[in-house]
Amino acid sequence: MPYYGYGPYLAVAIGGRLLAPESPAPGEYGGIGEPGWVPPRVRVVRPGDTAGQPIRRAVWSFWSKPYRHQHGRHWPSDFFHALSWILSFRLASRLFPATALVTDDQGHELLVERLRLPFDDVSLSLNGLAGQDPSWWALGKLHAYREQTEPFLHIDNDVFLWPGFPAAGLSGAIVAQNPEHAPASDAGYYRPAAAATAIRATGGFLPKEFGDYTGEAALCTGIVGGTAVSLLRRYAGLGIRLVESAENQAAWRRLAPLEDFNLVVEQYLLGALCWGGTATDVQCVFASQHDTFDENVAVAQRFTHLIASAKSDLRYMRWLTERVKNHFPADFEIARRVFGDQ
């Protein structure tokens, strides 16, 4: 089906607001930083870019336990959550030759059996997380990263890659959405120093790269992956050990609520691995957080990420509903039959 009238849909949600080109307001999400901070240089993918060996595998993950327990849940209803899955999957499946889902039994029931999304590969390995604290909503993603054995791009279900997104240009050792400012200070939302201090004080496990890192850059993982599969698997393993190891539980008890530290073990740790030692080829959609607000950044018109409570904005839920209904009507009818009219 052709895509008519898709205009510039720059819609990166920062600080709980969905930001469109006409109303940029940087300085909230990630805005606690030192004036003049300069993000590390990354290789930016641009419209028209092609690579000799681009990433061909798109991966999604859904650990249903945090969603059921409403950890990190901002969708107004299950219906809108389902629409986000439909739109994210259907758009990206036109850009990537192979698709995969890493989930658990409940996720399989929702996404494969009820919504009938035709992933090429489905893993139920997240059943193994049944005993983990759902406050760690990033844990399912880390397990999905570690499971991959070929170059991949993991896509959050609130990320929409519109027609024209330069997927054929993705070839970085590490690929991510954009660098973020992650100062050590507790004034920020990352708080890596608080995590490191608690872990050291209780004799827990802290990766050397994390402990030695003096930079202030993390990587936003709305999309994340790359061609350096062994590095990505190692990174994911370190993040998993930080969360799950018995030796770190005393530290995490000191730091509750745990939701606050998901970005530390996922996004800050990745930044430490990329920039804490030998430079790694990092390729991003945006060169900086500032660029996510700039309608003149051409790729921004092909990329939407509804971060955090932006998913609660009913104006944009109407927008989401219209897009799915108009362009994927069969999927929309399935969602409507499953969840009822909204």
For each residue, the residues with C-beta under 8 A, 3 or more apart:
1: 327
2:
3: 6 162 163 327
4:
5:
6: 3 9 162 163
7: 301
8: 21 295 300 301
9: 6 20 162 301 304
10: 19 20 21 292 293 294 295 297 300 301 303 304
11: 18 19 20 304 305 306 310 316
12: 19 292 293 300 303 304 305 307
13: 16 17 18 19 29 305 306 307 308 309 310 311
14: 17 19 25 26 28 29 30 289 292 293 307
15: 25 28 29 30 31 308
16: 13 28 29 308 309 310
17: 13 14 25 28 310 313
18: 11 13 306 310 313 315 316
19: 10 11 12 13 14 23 24 25 292 293
20: 9 10 11 23
21: 8 10 24 295
22:
23: 19 20
24: 19 21 293 294 295
25: 14 15 17 19 28 293
26: 14 31 289 290 292 293
27: 31
28: 14 15 16 17 25 31
29: 13 14 15 16 189 289 307 308
30: 14 15 33 180 181 189 289
31: 15 26 27 28
32: 181 183 185 187 188 189
33: 30 37 181 183 188 216
34: 37 181 183 216
35:
36:
37: 33 34 181 183 216
38:
39: 42 178 179 180 181 217 287 288 289
40: 179 215 217 275 282
41: 287
42: 39 178 179 282 283 284 287
43: 172 281 282 283 284
44: 283 284 285 286 287 299
45: 49 166 169 170 283 284 285 299
46: 49 166 169 298 299
47: 164 166 298 299 302
48: 166 169
49: 45 46 166 168 169
50: 54 166 168 169
51: 54 168 169 170 171
52: 171
53: 151 171 227
54: 50 51 167 168 169 170 171
55: 96 151 152 153 167 170 171 175 225 226 227
56: 96 97 98 151
57: 96 97 98 99 100 148 150 151 152 153
58: 92 93 95 96 98 99 100 152 153 155
59: 99 100 101 102 144 148 152 153 154 155 225
60: 85 88 89 99 100 101 102 119 154 155 156 157
61: 101 102 103 126 140 141 143 144 154
62: 67 85 101 102 103 104 107 110 111 126 140 157
63: 66 67 103 104 107 126 129 134 137 139 140 141 143
64: 67 68 103 104 106 107 110 126
65: 68 69 104 129 130 132 134
66: 63 69 71 72 73 134 135 136 137 140
67: 62 63 64 70 71 72 73 81
68: 64 65 106 134
69: 65 66 134
70: 67 73
71: 66 67 134 135 137 259
72: 66 67 137 259 262
73: 66 67 70
74: 308 309 310 311 312
75: 78 80 81 84 311 312
76: 80 311 312 314 317
77: 80 81 339 342
78: 75 81 82 339
79: 82 83 335 336 339 340 342
80: 75 76 77 83 84 311 317 320 321 342
81: 67 75 77 78 84 85 157
82: 78 79 85 86 110 115 335 338 339
83: 79 80 86 87 320 321 324 332 335
84: 75 80 81 87 88 157 158 306 311 320
85: 60 62 81 82 88 89 111 115 117 157
86: 82 83 89 90 115 117 324 328 331 332 335
87: 83 84 90 91 160 320 323 324 328
88: 60 84 85 91 92 155 156 157 158 159 160 161
89: 60 85 86 92 93 99 117 119 157
90: 86 87 93 94 327 328 331
91: 87 88 94 95 160 161 162 163
92: 58 88 89 95 96 99 155 161 167
93: 58 89 90 96 99
94: 90 91 163
95: 58 91 92 161 165 167 168
96: 55 56 57 58 92 93 99 153 167
97: 56 57
98: 56 57 58 120 121
99: 57 58 59 60 89 92 93 96 118 119 120 121
100: 57 58 59 60 119 120 121 122 123 152
101: 59 60 61 62 107 108 111 112 117 119 121 122 123
102: 59 60 61 62 123 125 126 140 143 144 147
103: 61 62 63 64 106 107 108 111 122 123 124 126 140
104: 62 63 64 65 107 108 124 126 127 129 130
105: 108 109 124 127
106: 64 68 103 109 110
107: 62 63 64 101 103 104 110 111 126
108: 101 103 104 105 111 112 113 122 124
109: 105 106 112 113 114
110: 62 64 82 106 107 113 114 115
111: 62 85 101 103 107 108 114 115 117 119
112: 101 108 109 115 116 117 119 122
113: 108 109 110 116
114: 109 110 111 334 338
115: 82 85 86 110 111 112 331 334 335 338
116: 112 113 331 334
117: 85 86 89 101 111 112 331
118: 99
119: 60 89 99 100 101 111 112 122
120: 98 99 100
121: 98 99 100 101
122: 100 101 103 108 112 119
123: 100 101 102 103 126 144 147
124: 103 104 105 108 127
125: 102 128 143 147
126: 61 62 63 64 102 103 104 107 123 129 140 143 144
127: 104 105 124 130
128: 125 143
129: 63 65 104 126 132 139 140 143
130: 65 104 127
131:
132: 65 129 136 139 243 244
133: 136 258
134: 63 65 66 68 69 71 137
135: 66 71 257 258 259
136: 66 132 133 139 243 258 262 265
137: 63 66 71 72 134 140 259 262
138: 141 142 239 262 263 265 266
139: 63 129 132 136 142 143 240 243 244
140: 61 62 63 66 102 103 126 129 137 143 144
141: 61 63 138 144 145 154 221 266
142: 138 139 145 146 236 239 240 243 265 266
143: 61 63 102 125 126 128 129 139 140 146 147 236 240
144: 59 61 102 123 126 140 141 147 148 154
145: 141 142 148 154 224 225 232 233 235 236
146: 142 143 232 233 236 237 240
147: 102 123 125 143 144
148: 57 59 144 145 152 225 229 232 233
149: 229
150: 57 229
151: 53 55 56 57 225 226 227 229
152: 55 57 58 59 100 148 225 226 229
153: 55 57 58 59 96 167 170 175 223 224 225 226
154: 59 60 61 141 144 145 221 223 224 225
155: 58 59 60 88 92 159 161 222 223
156: 60 88 159 221 222 223 305
157: 60 62 81 84 85 88 89
158: 84 88 222 305 306 307 311
159: 88 155 156 222 223 303 304 305 306
160: 87 88 91 303 304 305
161: 88 91 92 95 155 165 167 223 302 303
162: 3 6 9 91 165 301 302 303 304
163: 3 6 91 94 302
164: 47 301 302
165: 95 161 162 299 302 303
166: 45 46 47 48 49 50 169 170 299 302
167: 54 55 92 95 96 153 161 170
168: 49 50 51 54 95
169: 45 46 48 49 50 51 54 166
170: 45 51 54 55 153 166 167 175 283
171: 51 52 53 54 55 227 283
172: 43 175 226 227 281 282 283 284
173: 226 227 228 231 280 281 282 283
174: 219 224 225 226 228 231 232 270 274 280 281 282 283
175: 55 153 170 172 223 224 225 226 282 283 284
176: 179 219 220 221 223 224 270 282 283 284 285
177: 219 220 221 222 223 224 284 285 286 305
178: 39 42 219 220 284 285 286 287 288 289 291 292
179: 39 40 42 176 217 218 219 220 271 282 284 287 288 289
180: 30 39 217 218 219 220 267 271 289
181: 30 32 33 34 37 39 188 216 217 218 289
182: 188 190 192 216 217 218 263 267 268 271
183: 32 33 34 37 187 188 190 216
184: 188 192 193 216
185: 32 188 191 193
186: 191 193 194
187: 32 183
188: 32 33 181 182 183 184 185 191
189: 29 30 32 260 263
190: 182 183 218 263 264 267 268
191: 185 186 188 194 195 260 261 264
192: 182 184 195 196 210 213 264 268
193: 184 185 186 196 197
194: 186 191 197 198 255
195: 191 192 198 199 251 255 261 264 265
196: 192 193 199 200 206 210 211
197: 193 194 200 201
198: 194 195 201 202 204 251 252 254 255
199: 195 196 202 204 205 206 242 248 251
200: 196 197 203 204 206 211
201: 197 198 251 254
202: 198 199 247 248 250 251 254
203: 200 247
204: 198 199 200 245 247 248 250 251
205: 199 241 242 245 247 248
206: 196 199 200 210 211 242
207: 210 211 238 241 242 269 272
208: 211 212
209: 212 213 238 269 272 273 276 277
210: 192 196 206 207 213 238 242 268 269 272 276
211: 196 200 206 207 208
212: 208 209 272 276
213: 192 209 210 271 272 275 276
214: 276
215: 40 271 272 275 276
216: 33 34 37 181 182 183 184
217: 39 40 179 180 181 182 271 275
218: 179 180 181 182 190 263 267 268 270 271
219: 174 176 177 178 179 180 224 267 270 271 274 282 284
220: 176 177 178 179 180 267 289
221: 141 154 156 176 177 224 266 267 270
222: 155 156 158 159 177 305 307
223: 153 154 155 156 159 161 175 176 177 285
224: 145 153 154 174 175 176 177 219 221 270
225: 55 59 145 148 151 152 153 154 174 175 232
226: 55 151 152 153 172 173 174 175 229 231 232 283
227: 53 55 151 171 172 173
228: 173 174 231 232 280 281
229: 148 149 150 151 152 226 232 233
230: 233 234
231: 173 174 226 228 234 235 273 280
232: 145 146 148 174 225 226 228 229 235 236
233: 145 146 148 229 230 236 237
234: 230 231 237 238 273
235: 145 231 232 238 239 269 270 273
236: 142 143 145 146 232 233 239 240
237: 146 233 234 240 241
238: 207 209 210 234 235 241 242 269 273
239: 138 142 235 236 242 243 265 266 269
240: 139 142 143 146 236 237 243 244
241: 205 207 237 238 244 245 248
242: 199 205 206 207 210 238 239 245 248 265 269
243: 132 136 139 142 239 240 248 252 265
244: 132 139 240 241 248
245: 204 205 241 242 248 249
246: 249
247: 202 203 204 205
248: 199 202 204 205 241 242 243 244 245 251 252
249: 245 246 252 253
250: 202 204 253 254
251: 195 198 199 201 202 204 248 254 255
252: 198 243 248 249 255 256 258 261
253: 249 250 256
254: 198 201 202 250 251
255: 194 195 198 251 252 258 260 261
256: 252 253
257: 135 260
258: 133 135 136 252 255 261 262
259: 71 72 135 137 262
260: 189 191 255 257
261: 191 195 252 255 258 264 265
262: 72 136 137 138 258 259 265 266
263: 138 182 189 190 218 266 267 268
264: 190 191 192 195 261 267 268 269
265: 136 138 142 195 239 242 243 261 262 268 269
266: 138 141 142 221 239 262 263 269 270
267: 180 182 190 218 219 220 221 263 264 270 271
268: 182 190 192 210 218 263 264 265 271 272
269: 207 209 210 235 238 239 242 264 265 266 272 273
270: 174 176 218 219 221 224 235 266 267 273 274
271: 179 180 182 213 215 217 218 219 267 268 274 275 276
272: 207 209 210 212 213 215 268 269 275 276
273: 209 231 234 235 238 269 270 276 277 280
274: 174 219 270 271 279 280 282
275: 40 213 215 217 271 272 279 280 282
276: 209 210 212 213 214 215 271 272 273
277: 209 273
278:
279: 274 275
280: 173 174 228 231 273 274 275
281: 43 172 173 174 228
282: 40 42 43 172 173 174 175 176 179 219 274 275
283: 42 43 44 45 170 171 172 173 174 175 176 226
284: 42 43 44 45 172 175 176 177 178 179 219 287
285: 44 45 176 177 178 223 299 303
286: 44 177 178 289 291 292 297 299 300
287: 39 41 42 44 178 179 284 291
288: 39 178 179 291 292
289: 14 26 29 30 39 178 179 180 181 220 286 292 293
290: 26 293 294
291: 178 286 287 288 294 297 300
292: 10 12 14 19 26 178 286 288 289 297 300
293: 10 12 14 19 24 25 26 289 290
294: 10 24 290 291 297 300
295: 8 10 21 24 300 301
296:
297: 10 286 291 292 294 300
298: 46 47 301 302
299: 44 45 46 47 165 166 285 286 302 303
300: 8 10 12 286 291 292 294 295 297 303
301: 7 8 9 10 162 164 295 298
302: 47 161 162 163 164 165 166 298 299
303: 10 12 159 160 161 162 165 285 299 300
304: 9 10 11 12 159 160 162
305: 11 12 13 156 158 159 160 177 222
306: 11 13 18 84 158 159 310 311 316
307: 12 13 14 29 158 222 310
308: 13 15 16 29 74 311
309: 13 16 74 312 313
310: 11 13 16 17 18 74 306 307 313 316
311: 13 74 75 76 80 84 158 306 308 316 317
312: 74 75 76 309
313: 17 18 309 310 316 317
314: 76 317 318
315: 18 318 319
316: 11 18 306 310 311 313 319 320
317: 76 80 311 313 314 320 321
318: 314 315 321 322
319: 315 316 322 323
320: 80 83 84 87 316 317 323 324
321: 80 83 317 318 324 325 332 342
322: 318 319 325 326
323: 87 319 320 326 327
324: 83 86 87 320 321 327 328 331 332 335
325: 321 322 328 329 332
326: 322 323 329
327: 1 3 90 323 324
328: 86 87 90 324 325 331 332
329: 325 326 332 333
330: 333 334
331: 86 90 115 116 117 324 328 334 335
332: 83 86 321 324 325 328 329 335 336
333: 329 330 336 337
334: 114 115 116 330 331 337 338
335: 79 82 83 86 115 324 331 332 338 339
336: 79 332 333 339 340 341
337: 333 334
338: 82 114 115 334 335
339: 77 78 79 82 335 336 342
340: 79 336
341: 336
342: 77 79 80 321 339
